């Protein structure tokens, strides 16, 4: 396919991926390029602004959002390997610019072209299968933002169903929060711990050897709890498995 017909995608890497799990970003690039996209990673990108927004600091959240919009304006699409960040940009940027006519068209254009990674692959590009192998049984956690703000539930399971050797064992409550919630786990640690404790018990009950999800914050929270409980369940981002790049250490494991 000639480059002129390929959609240009600006990859919003996310803070957690950049700092803690770069392999998720590399996996996202592979999936997008395999799907026929031209992928760029704008150096000017920063945080999506969600921590400030959720803390009530609308002024700084707005300033961050302006920078993000400017950095990604040249691209046909904005894609993030995170339902949380994608949900912030797609669902909440409009609130930050409400009543500002000078930004209305730019914000509208930005939010309209912003997607979570797996949703973009399936819902926009029409990808139904991937060329990957991952032997074993996995269970999948539906992160709150991806599920409730973006409707991401069937999409990852659809693609995982095409991975050679992979079997999905569903939890009893895959759509129940893991207790992370960004600043929530810092403000209410006891409640957060009680929630994730129930989640890890649900994970263990499935008998799955690997836990997958689409948000690194959720994954790190659950991986930490599983580790403290002495569990042998490995934790990975769904993009790593779909891209066939899950042969390295799991989240929280030593290199």
Buried (B, 14 or more C-beta within 10 A) or exposed (E): EEEEEBBEBBBBBBBBBBEBBEBBBBBBBBBBBBBEBBBBBBEEBEBBBBBBBBEEBBEBBBEBBBBBBBBBBEBEBBBBBBBBBBBBBBBBBBEBBEEEEEBEEBBEEBBEBBBBBBBBBBBBBEBEEBEBEBEEBBBBBBBBBBBBBBEBBEBBBBBBEBBEEBBBBEBEEBEBBBBBBBEBBEEBEEEBBEBBBBBBEBBBEBEBBBBBBBBBBBBBBBBBBBBEEEBEBBBBBBBBBBBBBBEEEBBBEEE
